[in-house]
Amino acid sequence: MTEHAIQAAFVARAKRAGLLVFSVPNERRGRRELGALQARGLLTGAPDLIIVGDGWNAAIEVKTTSGKLRPQQAATLWRFAARGWYARVLRGYAEIDEIATDLGF
């Protein structure tokens, strides 16, 4: 299972529930391109998915069950959580149901 496949399954479920969900293209880039993108607002460590519900928001970082969270990703998720967002790492297909239940869809 890949992060891409896990993310696609989660997005499909959120869309079936009628939620606004979108991905943040934040793949690793070269220093030169990264600097230009950061100047235009790229947030280093941004979560893979942003979900907007009725009265709530979620920031989800997608990883495989063996994937490692980088320190910047953890710090950025914490920043979302500190602002009242549901912020979490989604690790594998098994956690899709758990997160969907937490968020009510």
C-alpha angles and dihedrals in degrees: 000000000000131000087245092057093046091048093048091051092050093046091050091053093047091049092050086056089054096247126149104243129166139168128238111224100224107146117153113277139182119278095253095051092041092055092051092048093048089052087057093049108277108156112216109231093018112167119257095240138032117196125191117199133170102295097345141075131202135200114200128188111198121216136160116246088266097037119120124229111226117227091246091053091051091048092050093049088051090053090055092047091049087059093054099266124137099247122181148146113246107212113189135325093294092069095053091083092045094052093042089053092048089053095042102247 
